[in-house]
Amino acid sequence: MSSKNTKQTSSKVASVAAEVLNNPNSSKTAQKLAGSALSQSGSGNQTGAKMETLASTVLSSSKYNKTTKKLAATVLSQSNKER
């Protein structure tokens, strides 16, 4: 039986994600996380395994900024409960 995670991206984080995607200076990593976070805003989508790994890497590294880490935390909190 699958354990569906029902958490969704908040409107505040979705706004940050949109800003990241609209900023041409945002890193590819931040853009990937922002896209994932936005895809989970107002939907039942869950984070995939590859995005979980990326988000985990970002959170455990000191080279990423606060915004990227916020997006990573959001994405990770919406992952499949069984993984």
C-alpha positions as CSV (number, residue, x, y, z in Angstrom):
1,M,0.0,0.0,0.0
2,S,1.4,3.4,-1.0
3,S,1.8,6.1,1.6
4,K,0.8,9.2,-0.3
5,N,2.3,12.5,1.0
6,T,-0.4,15.1,0.8
7,K,1.8,18.1,1.6
8,Q,1.7,20.9,-1.1
9,T,3.9,23.9,-1.8
10,S,2.7,27.0,0.0
11,S,1.8,30.1,-1.9
12,K,4.8,31.9,-0.3
13,V,7.3,29.2,-1.5
14,A,5.6,29.0,-4.9
15,S,6.2,32.8,-5.2
16,V,9.9,32.3,-4.4
17,A,10.1,29.4,-6.9
18,A,8.5,31.6,-9.6
19,E,11.1,34.3,-8.9
20,V,13.9,31.8,-9.2
21,L,12.6,30.5,-12.5
22,N,12.3,34.1,-13.9
23,N,15.8,35.1,-12.8
24,P,18.3,34.3,-15.5
25,N,21.1,34.3,-12.9
26,S,19.6,31.5,-10.9
27,S,21.6,28.3,-10.8
28,K,20.4,25.2,-12.7
29,T,20.0,23.4,-9.3
30,A,17.8,26.2,-8.0
31,Q,15.8,26.1,-11.2
32,K,15.2,22.4,-11.0
33,L,14.1,22.6,-7.3
34,A,11.9,25.6,-8.1
35,G,10.2,23.7,-11.0
36,S,9.6,20.7,-8.7
37,A,8.2,22.9,-6.0
38,L,5.9,24.7,-8.4
39,S,4.7,21.4,-9.9
40,Q,3.5,20.4,-6.4
41,S,1.6,23.6,-5.7
42,G,-2.1,23.0,-5.8
43,S,-1.6,19.4,-7.0
44,G,-1.2,15.9,-5.6
45,N,2.2,15.5,-7.2
46,Q,5.0,14.0,-5.0
47,T,8.8,14.5,-5.3
48,G,10.5,11.8,-7.4
49,A,13.5,9.9,-6.3
50,K,16.0,11.9,-8.4
51,M,14.7,15.2,-7.0
52,E,14.9,13.7,-3.4
53,T,18.6,13.0,-4.0
54,L,19.3,16.5,-5.4
55,A,17.4,18.2,-2.5
56,S,19.2,16.1,0.0
57,T,22.6,17.0,-1.5
58,V,21.7,20.7,-1.5
59,L,20.7,20.6,2.2
60,S,23.9,18.8,3.2
61,S,26.2,21.2,1.3
62,S,27.4,24.6,2.4
63,K,27.8,25.9,-1.2
64,Y,24.1,26.6,-1.8
65,N,22.3,29.8,-0.7
66,K,19.4,30.2,1.6
67,T,16.8,30.3,-1.2
68,T,18.0,27.2,-2.8
69,K,18.0,25.4,0.5
70,K,14.5,26.6,1.2
71,L,13.3,25.1,-2.1
72,A,15.2,21.9,-1.4
73,A,13.6,21.5,2.1
74,T,10.1,22.1,0.5
75,V,10.7,19.5,-2.2
76,L,12.1,17.0,0.3
77,S,9.1,17.4,2.6
78,Q,6.8,16.4,-0.2
79,S,8.6,13.2,-1.1
80,N,7.0,9.7,-1.0
81,K,6.8,8.6,2.7
82,E,8.0,5.1,1.8
83,R,11.3,6.2,0.4
